[in-house]
Amino acid sequence: MTEDCFYANYDRKDYLHFDSKVVHGGLGCEPVTGAVSFPIFQTATFYHRSFDISTGYNYSRLQNPTRQELERTMAILEEGADAFAFSSGQAANMAVFGLLKNNEHVILSDDIYGGTFRICQDIFSNLGCEFTYVDMADLEAVEAAIRPETRMFFVETPTNPMMKVADITKLAEIAHKHGLLLIVDNTFMTPYFQRPLTMGADIVVHSATKYLSGHNDVIAGIVVIKDPGLTEHFQMQIKSRGNGLAPFDSWLVIRGIKTLSLRMPRHDQNAKKVVEWLKTQPKVSKLNYAGVGGMISFELDSMETVRRLFNDLKMILFAESLGGTETLITYPITQTHESTPPDVREKLGINERFVRISIGIEDPDDIIADLKQALE
Ligand SMILES: Cc1ncc(COP(=O)(O)O)c(C=O)c1O
């Protein structure tokens, strides 16, 4: 969290079940007024009643009560020591890579989100940092890639967009044997399906734009840490880069999280039904699904089928992003993975016939009917 405040000592309610934790968050009610919906503290600065008295709040770039409530909530849900809310998933990733010193080395999942790839290649490469992309499911390849200057593993599991799954527990064992940090981008699973810190990871990062907020209405990012020793680094990122999440946006994410336990199983059930239907489709040549969650990707037989699908869909929306209530179809080669070099894309199978779908919470029969009329 961004510095201590008079809300600092609170009951984390770690004894509650996960489905109750999402509803009751950190403080839940605001203790001074009793507001059940934690208020949006829309203020830039805080008044000091006298020369010697402060509420603990000074200036919203440093600490804001609404952002802190979201941070408390995420620390509880991911079972971490502390959490930090950023203005986007990219800003959260930038803060994580900000742990690197010049010339350090990172091992990442080979089909990582294109924006994460861009952070590495276009920003941190200029500081002399080096990056190796490996299939994180191949533990021997991961260990073989370790160098004396390696600082961390950065893993997406399942990966975006090929849905490859890695073993977090085993990766944590390897990382810690070599004195490295394990960072997991938990955007696709959320703590509803997967809590990497309980499996050995050191840091969890999220694009909260996706399932956590869940309604395609806000851009946000979260970092959760296991070791409180990392707090100072992330506080400094927010204080100095000024990339903390705004109060209203923090409130939107808090509100979204309250229904996470209702939405995630629905995304998952709907996706499983769509996967079963897609398996019967002759125009679908390759199908990727991690076996859990709402994300599916597949390859089609021809460009003609691709064009028809995107043009003829009626309910499903052609839009970049994922994890919201609406089913979205994305074209990775020009959208999410446009920054991934063409040779890497080709090797992974992100070609012009490749599409990704984020299954929403609509009636699954309507999702299938829409795909059917556009594919047939
Ligand atoms: C897995 C993953 N991580 C990080 C990001 C970046 O998040 P944001 O768009 O909130 O900056 C995304 C965005 O698509 C993503 O899919």
PDBQT file of the ligand as one rigid body, heavy atoms in Angstrom, charges set to zero:
ROOT
HETATM    1  C1  LIG A 401      -1.966 -10.916 -19.734  1.00  0.00    +0.000 C 
HETATM    2  C2  LIG A 401      -1.934  -9.420 -19.799  1.00  0.00    +0.000 A 
HETATM    3  N1  LIG A 401      -1.075  -8.745 -19.008  1.00  0.00    +0.000 NA
HETATM    4  C3  LIG A 401      -1.005  -7.392 -19.035  1.00  0.00    +0.000 A 
HETATM    5  C4  LIG A 401      -1.800  -6.641 -19.889  1.00  0.00    +0.000 A 
HETATM    6  C5  LIG A 401      -1.687  -5.139 -19.903  1.00  0.00    +0.000 C 
HETATM    7  O1  LIG A 401      -2.764  -4.583 -19.206  1.00  0.00    +0.000 OA
HETATM    8  P1  LIG A 401      -3.462  -3.138 -19.493  1.00  0.00    +0.000 P 
HETATM    9  O2  LIG A 401      -4.067  -3.235 -20.844  1.00  0.00    +0.000 OA
HETATM   10  O3  LIG A 401      -4.422  -3.016 -18.370  1.00  0.00    +0.000 OA
HETATM   11  O4  LIG A 401      -2.378  -2.120 -19.448  1.00  0.00    +0.000 OA
HETATM   12  C6  LIG A 401      -2.717  -7.309 -20.711  1.00  0.00    +0.000 A 
HETATM   13  C7  LIG A 401      -3.585  -6.527 -21.626  1.00  0.00    +0.000 C 
HETATM   14  O5  LIG A 401      -4.187  -7.021 -22.533  1.00  0.00    +0.000 OA
HETATM   15  C8  LIG A 401      -2.774  -8.731 -20.677  1.00  0.00    +0.000 A 
HETATM   16  O6  LIG A 401      -3.635  -9.407 -21.462  1.00  0.00    +0.000 OA
ENDROOT
TORSDOF 0
